[in-house]
Amino acid sequence: MKKFKSEEAIRKAIEKNPMDAELYFQLGVWIFENGKALDINYRHRAMDEFDKAKAINPQEGKYHFHYGLCSIDMGNPEATTNASFNKAIHLGYKVEECKRLMAEAKTKYDAEYKKAHEDYLDRLEKEVDGAHKFGQLGSHYYWKDKKKAIALLERALEFDPNDGNANVLLGRYYGEQGDMEKALEHFKRAGADSLKYGSGYRDNHYDEMASIYEKKEDWENALIWRKKGYELYPDEIWNAQQYGIHLYKFEKQEEALAVFMKILEMNPEGSNTFVYTHLASYHSNKGDIETTLKYLHEGLKYNAQNWFFHFNLGHIHEYTKQYDLAEKFFLNAVVYRLDDDAAYIRLGKMNLREDYFDIKKSRDYFVKALEINSLNIIAHEKLSEIYMELNEPTKAKYHQSKTQELRIQELYPNPNSKDFLA
């Protein structure tokens, strides 16, 4: 491909070929290598271009690799950086370099985080006693030493009874303990604290209460609080999505659909992930493939790295016998969920169909499924049959034996038990 010498030249090329992933990649590289002197946000701009390249072709390892380089340069946490490099490794791109970079990035991030953390705590300790100081110290210890954290948060309220940070964490604590009355009291205080900053801020107590019930899997009470939030702030996208999901869970599908459609009207360019997944599921259950495809494609447009849309597009294209498209989307699904043995199982089965038969390709997909999950019964079972067809009896016997072993484990999960009923 032609190498362009300026950002302007690459952008002009993109105008002519907007679906050329390599052009977005080239633009991302140019910005990352040349943008530092021009724009403080050059890393974000480069990552945006790599994201566009990945959206067009998720199976090109170098796009994920260069995204990871930007992530390291920004000092992102280990999980964020590793997600990109692990995808590149999966796709076979600069495997050893990816591993080296991940190890170096972890060492660097851990050291920098430790220093920043120690500096922050040192500044807090020297700060004049007040709600901010004790609220922040309480936040720090909340996940490490609850008893110490609660005492610090209570101390913060001695200086400001409505301190938002302290009240939210205390509300969550009491909610976890089952004292919902006390939790609500703290969440309402936090809400009052938010409102004092102006009309752009909101009393968020309903969201906090709903979240507590959701963690307890008390969906009925979660729905009650999501509904209260929806009635109070019908234009609040996050709560509206959660309200719609709970309605759908309780099989109030028409009400849920009305909420989802309202969200699309309010936020047509937003990711709306849960909206698109539920709309696609609803129309799929109705047997309406055309509308299901519509919402899957719309969801993918705004959520290019979401496993659900890739996997289910693979599923539908297989159903409609568009096997090449199905294979593309199933392979994309694995990129975005690296432990997805289900996609490989689907690909293995698909390549055994009479109208798309390729026994060696099928074998390779089932082998990949076992690399992810060595206990996948379907993969072992199919490989025993495939190796018999390929006249490899030793391998066939091994997978047949593994299939039988796993079937027995399914029937008798506790072999030392005296209860021999399946």
TORSEVEX-202913 format. One record per residue (C-alpha): x, z, y. Coordinates in Angstrom, 1 decimal, padded with zeros to 4 digits, always signed. Layout:
> X, Z, Y
...
//
This chain:
> +000.0, +000.0, +000.0
> +001.1, -000.7, +003.5
> +002.7, +002.2, +005.3
> +001.4, +002.7, +008.9
> +003.6, +004.2, +011.6
> +001.1, +006.0, +013.7
> -002.1, +008.0, +013.4
> -004.0, +005.5, +015.5
> -002.9, +002.6, +013.2
> -004.1, +004.5, +010.1
> -007.4, +005.4, +011.7
> -008.0, +001.7, +012.5
> -007.3, +000.9, +008.9
> -009.8, +003.6, +007.8
> -012.5, +002.0, +010.0
> -012.1, -001.2, +008.1
> -011.9, +000.5, +004.6
> -013.7, +003.9, +004.9
> -013.8, +004.3, +001.1
> -010.0, +004.0, +000.6
> -008.8, +007.4, -000.5
> -005.1, +006.4, +000.0
> -005.6, +005.8, +003.7
> -007.0, +009.4, +004.2
> -004.1, +010.6, +002.1
> -001.6, +008.7, +004.2
> -003.2, +010.1, +007.4
> -003.0, +013.6, +006.1
> +000.7, +013.3, +005.3
> +001.4, +011.7, +008.7
> -000.4, +014.6, +010.5
> +001.3, +017.3, +008.4
> +004.8, +015.7, +009.0
> +004.4, +014.8, +012.6
> +001.5, +016.9, +014.1
> +003.3, +020.2, +014.6
> +004.6, +019.2, +018.1
> +001.2, +017.7, +019.1
> -001.5, +020.1, +017.8
> -001.5, +023.8, +016.9
> -004.3, +023.0, +014.3
> -002.3, +020.2, +012.6
> -002.4, +021.9, +009.2
> -006.2, +022.1, +009.3
> -006.4, +018.5, +010.4
> -004.2, +017.4, +007.6
> -006.2, +019.4, +005.0
> -009.4, +017.8, +006.3
> -007.9, +014.3, +005.5
> -006.8, +015.4, +002.0
> -010.3, +016.7, +001.4
> -011.7, +013.3, +002.3
> -009.2, +011.7, -000.1
> -010.2, +014.2, -002.9
> -013.9, +013.5, -002.2
> -013.4, +009.8, -003.0
> -011.0, +010.3, -005.9
> -010.8, +013.9, -007.3
> -008.6, +012.8, -010.2
> -005.5, +011.9, -008.1
> -003.1, +014.8, -008.4
> -001.0, +014.1, -005.3
> -004.1, +014.8, -003.1
> -004.4, +018.3, -004.5
> -000.6, +018.8, -004.4
> -000.3, +018.0, -000.7
> -003.4, +020.2, +000.1
> -001.5, +023.0, -001.6
> +001.6, +022.3, +000.5
> -000.5, +022.8, +003.7
> -002.0, +026.0, +002.2
> +001.5, +027.4, +001.6
> +002.6, +026.5, +005.2
> -000.5, +028.3, +006.5
> +000.4, +031.5, +004.5
> -002.8, +031.4, +002.6
> -003.5, +034.0, -000.2
> -002.2, +033.3, -003.7
> -005.6, +032.3, -005.1
> -006.3, +029.7, -002.4
> -002.9, +028.0, -002.9
> -002.9, +028.2, -006.7
> -006.3, +026.5, -006.9
> -004.8, +023.3, -005.5
> -001.6, +023.4, -007.5
> -003.4, +024.2, -010.7
> -005.6, +021.1, -010.2
> -002.4, +019.0, -009.7
> -000.9, +020.5, -012.9
> -004.1, +019.6, -014.8
> -003.8, +016.0, -013.5
> -000.1, +015.9, -014.5
> +001.3, +015.6, -011.0
> +004.7, +017.3, -010.4
> +003.9, +020.0, -012.9
> +007.2, +021.9, -012.7
> +007.4, +021.7, -008.9
> +003.8, +023.0, -008.7
> +004.8, +026.0, -010.8
> +007.9, +026.7, -008.7
> +006.0, +026.4, -005.5
> +003.3, +028.8, -006.7
> +005.9, +031.4, -007.7
> +007.7, +031.1, -004.4
> +004.5, +031.2, -002.4
> +003.4, +034.4, -004.3
> +006.7, +036.2, -003.5
> +006.5, +035.1, +000.2
> +002.9, +036.0, +000.6
> +003.2, +039.4, -001.1
> +006.1, +040.3, +001.1
> +004.5, +039.1, +004.3
> +001.2, +040.8, +003.4
> +002.9, +044.1, +002.6
> +004.7, +044.1, +005.9
> +001.6, +043.1, +008.0
> -000.4, +045.7, +006.1
> +002.1, +048.5, +006.7
> +002.4, +047.5, +010.4
> -001.4, +047.5, +010.8
> -001.7, +051.0, +009.2
> +001.1, +052.3, +011.4
> -000.6, +051.0, +014.5
> -003.9, +052.7, +013.4
> -002.2, +056.0, +012.7
> -000.8, +056.0, +016.3
> -004.1, +055.0, +017.9
> -006.1, +057.6, +019.8
> -008.7, +059.2, +017.6
> -012.0, +057.4, +017.8
> -014.7, +055.4, +015.9
> -012.5, +052.3, +015.7
> -009.5, +054.1, +014.2
> -011.4, +056.0, +011.5
> -013.7, +053.1, +010.8
> -010.8, +050.8, +010.1
> -009.0, +053.4, +008.0
> -012.1, +053.9, +006.0
> -012.4, +050.2, +005.4
> -008.8, +050.1, +004.2
> -009.3, +052.9, +001.6
> -012.8, +051.9, +000.6
> -011.7, +049.9, -002.5
> -008.8, +052.2, -003.3
> -010.0, +055.8, -002.7
> -013.7, +056.1, -002.1
> -013.7, +059.8, -001.5
> -011.0, +059.5, +001.2
> -012.8, +056.4, +002.7
> -016.2, +058.2, +003.0
> -014.6, +061.1, +004.8
> -012.9, +058.7, +007.3
> -016.1, +056.7, +007.8
> -018.1, +059.9, +008.4
> -015.4, +061.0, +010.9
> -015.9, +057.6, +012.7
> -019.6, +058.4, +013.2
> -018.7, +061.7, +014.9
> -017.4, +059.5, +017.8
> -020.1, +056.8, +017.6
> -023.1, +057.4, +015.4
> -024.0, +053.7, +015.6
> -020.5, +052.3, +014.8
> -021.3, +049.0, +012.9
> -018.4, +048.9, +010.5
> -018.7, +052.6, +009.4
> -022.4, +052.4, +009.0
> -022.4, +049.2, +006.9
> -019.8, +050.6, +004.5
> -021.6, +053.9, +004.2
> -024.9, +052.1, +003.6
> -023.3, +050.1, +000.8
> -021.8, +053.3, -000.7
> -025.1, +055.1, -000.7
> -026.9, +052.0, -002.0
> -024.4, +051.9, -004.9
> -025.2, +055.6, -005.6
> -028.9, +054.8, -005.7
> -029.8, +056.6, -002.4
> -031.7, +053.7, -000.9
> -033.2, +055.8, +001.9
> -029.9, +056.9, +003.2
> -028.5, +053.4, +002.7
> -031.3, +051.9, +004.9
> -030.7, +054.6, +007.5
> -027.1, +053.5, +007.9
> -027.9, +049.7, +007.8
> -030.4, +050.2, +010.6
> -027.9, +052.0, +012.7
> -025.4, +049.1, +012.1
> -028.2, +046.6, +013.1
> -028.8, +048.5, +016.3
> -025.1, +048.4, +017.0
> -025.1, +044.6, +016.6
> -028.0, +044.0, +018.9
> -026.3, +045.7, +021.8
> -023.9, +042.7, +022.1
> -026.7, +040.3, +023.1
> -029.3, +037.9, +021.9
> -026.9, +036.0, +019.7
> -026.5, +039.0, +017.4
> -029.0, +040.2, +014.9
> -030.2, +043.3, +013.0
> -028.9, +042.5, +009.5
> -030.2, +045.5, +007.6
> -032.5, +043.3, +005.4
> -029.6, +041.3, +004.2
> -027.6, +044.4, +003.3
> -030.6, +046.0, +001.5
> -031.3, +042.8, -000.4
> -027.6, +042.5, -001.4
> -027.6, +046.0, -002.9
> -030.6, +045.2, -005.0
> -029.1, +041.9, -006.1
> -026.0, +043.7, -007.3
> -028.2, +046.0, -009.3
> -030.1, +042.9, -010.6
> -033.3, +044.4, -009.2
> -034.8, +041.0, -008.3
> -038.2, +042.3, -007.4
> -036.9, +044.5, -004.6
> -034.3, +041.9, -003.6
> -037.2, +039.5, -003.0
> -039.1, +042.0, -000.9
> -036.1, +042.4, +001.4
> -035.3, +038.7, +001.6
> -038.9, +038.1, +002.5
> -038.7, +040.7, +005.3
> -035.5, +039.0, +006.6
> -037.2, +035.5, +006.4
> -040.2, +036.8, +008.4
> -037.9, +038.4, +011.0
> -035.5, +035.5, +011.4
> -036.9, +032.4, +009.8
> -034.1, +030.2, +011.2
> -031.3, +032.3, +009.5
> -030.0, +029.8, +006.9
> -028.2, +032.1, +004.5
> -031.1, +034.5, +004.1
> -033.6, +031.7, +003.9
> -031.6, +030.1, +001.0
> -031.5, +033.5, -000.8
> -035.3, +033.9, -000.3
> -036.0, +030.5, -001.7
> -033.8, +031.2, -004.7
> -035.7, +034.5, -005.5
> -039.0, +032.7, -005.1
> -037.8, +030.1, -007.6
> -036.6, +032.8, -009.9
> -040.1, +034.3, -009.9
> -041.6, +030.8, -010.6
> -043.1, +030.5, -007.2
> -041.7, +027.1, -007.1
> -044.0, +025.5, -004.5
> -043.3, +028.3, -002.0
> -039.6, +028.0, -002.8
> -039.7, +024.2, -002.2
> -041.3, +024.7, +001.2
> -038.5, +027.1, +002.2
> -035.8, +024.7, +000.9
> -037.3, +021.7, +002.7
> -037.5, +023.8, +006.0
> -033.8, +024.6, +005.6
> -032.9, +020.9, +005.3
> -034.9, +020.2, +008.5
> -033.1, +023.0, +010.3
> -029.6, +022.3, +008.9
> -029.5, +018.6, +007.8
> -025.7, +018.3, +007.9
> -025.0, +021.7, +006.3
> -023.6, +022.2, +002.8
> -027.0, +023.7, +001.7
> -025.5, +024.1, -001.8
> -028.2, +026.3, -003.3
> -030.9, +024.1, -001.8
> -029.6, +020.9, -003.4
> -029.0, +022.6, -006.8
> -032.5, +024.0, -006.9
> -034.2, +020.8, -005.7
> -032.3, +018.8, -008.3
> -033.2, +021.3, -011.0
> -036.9, +021.3, -010.0
> -037.2, +017.5, -010.1
> -035.2, +017.3, -013.3
> -037.6, +019.7, -015.0
> -040.4, +017.4, -013.8
> -038.7, +014.4, -015.4
> -038.2, +012.6, -012.1
> -034.7, +011.1, -012.5
> -034.8, +009.1, -009.3
> -035.5, +012.2, -007.0
> -033.1, +014.3, -009.1
> -030.3, +011.7, -008.5
> -031.2, +011.7, -004.8
> -030.6, +015.4, -004.4
> -027.5, +015.4, -006.6
> -025.9, +012.7, -004.5
> -026.9, +014.4, -001.2
> -025.5, +017.7, -002.6
> -022.3, +016.0, -003.6
> -022.0, +014.4, -000.1
> -021.8, +017.9, +001.5
> -020.2, +019.7, -001.5
> -017.6, +017.2, -002.8
> -015.8, +019.9, -004.7
> -018.8, +021.5, -006.4
> -018.8, +021.4, -010.2
> -022.6, +021.4, -010.5
> -023.1, +018.1, -008.9
> -020.3, +016.3, -010.7
> -021.3, +017.6, -014.1
> -025.0, +016.9, -013.7
> -024.4, +013.4, -012.4
> -022.4, +012.9, -015.6
> -025.3, +014.2, -017.6
> -027.8, +011.8, -016.0
> -025.6, +008.8, -016.1
> -025.0, +009.4, -019.8
> -028.7, +009.7, -020.3
> -029.3, +006.3, -018.5
> -026.4, +004.8, -020.6
> -024.1, +004.3, -017.6
> -021.2, +005.6, -019.6
> -018.3, +004.6, -017.3
> -020.0, +006.5, -014.4
> -020.8, +009.4, -016.8
> -017.1, +009.6, -017.8
> -016.0, +009.6, -014.2
> -018.2, +012.5, -013.2
> -017.5, +014.6, -016.3
> -013.8, +014.3, -015.7
> -014.4, +015.2, -012.0
> -016.3, +018.3, -013.2
> -013.2, +019.5, -015.1
> -011.0, +019.1, -012.0
> -013.3, +021.5, -010.2
> -013.7, +023.9, -013.1
> -010.5, +023.8, -015.1
> -012.0, +025.9, -017.9
> -014.9, +023.5, -018.5
> -014.7, +022.7, -022.2
> -018.4, +021.7, -022.0
> -017.5, +018.5, -020.1
> -014.9, +017.6, -022.7
> -017.5, +018.2, -025.5
> -019.9, +015.9, -023.7
> -017.2, +013.2, -023.4
> -016.2, +013.6, -027.0
> -019.8, +013.1, -028.2
> -020.4, +010.3, -025.8
> -017.5, +008.3, -027.2
> -019.1, +008.6, -030.7
> -022.3, +006.8, -029.6
> -022.8, +003.4, -031.3
> -023.0, +001.7, -027.9
> -019.8, +003.4, -026.5
> -017.8, +004.0, -029.6
> -014.1, +004.9, -029.3
> -013.2, +007.4, -032.1
> -009.6, +008.0, -030.9
> -010.8, +008.7, -027.3
> -013.4, +011.0, -028.7
> -010.7, +012.8, -030.7
> -008.6, +013.3, -027.6
> -011.5, +014.8, -025.7
> -012.4, +017.3, -028.4
> -008.7, +018.2, -028.6
> -008.7, +018.9, -024.9
> -011.8, +021.1, -025.3
> -009.9, +023.2, -027.8
> -007.0, +023.5, -025.4
> -009.4, +025.3, -023.1
> -011.4, +027.1, -025.8
> -009.8, +027.3, -029.2
> -013.0, +028.9, -030.6
> -015.3, +026.0, -029.7
> -017.2, +025.3, -033.0
> -018.5, +021.9, -032.0
> -015.0, +020.7, -031.2
> -013.7, +021.9, -034.6
> -016.7, +020.4, -036.4
> -016.4, +017.0, -034.8
> -012.6, +016.9, -035.3
> -013.0, +017.6, -039.0
> -015.3, +014.5, -039.2
> -013.1, +012.4, -037.0
> -009.9, +013.1, -038.9
> -011.7, +012.2, -042.1
> -012.6, +008.8, -040.6
> -009.0, +008.4, -039.4
> -007.7, +009.2, -042.9
> -005.9, +012.4, -041.8
> -007.2, +014.8, -044.5
> -004.8, +017.7, -043.7
> -006.1, +017.9, -040.1
> -009.6, +017.3, -041.2
> -009.3, +020.2, -043.7
> -007.9, +022.5, -041.0
> -010.8, +021.9, -038.6
> -013.3, +022.2, -041.4
> -011.8, +025.6, -042.3
> -011.9, +026.7, -038.7
> -015.6, +025.6, -038.4
> -016.5, +027.7, -041.4
> -014.6, +030.7, -040.2
> -016.3, +030.6, -036.8
> -019.7, +030.1, -038.3
> -019.2, +033.2, -040.4
> -018.1, +035.1, -037.3
> -021.4, +034.0, -035.6
> -023.4, +035.3, -038.5
> -021.4, +038.5, -039.1
> -019.8, +039.5, -035.8
> -018.8, +043.0, -037.1
> -017.3, +042.5, -040.5
> -016.5, +046.2, -041.1
> -020.1, +047.2, -040.5
> -022.3, +048.2, -043.4
> -025.2, +046.3, -041.9
> -025.0, +042.9, -043.6
> -028.1, +041.4, -042.0
> -027.4, +038.3, -039.9
//
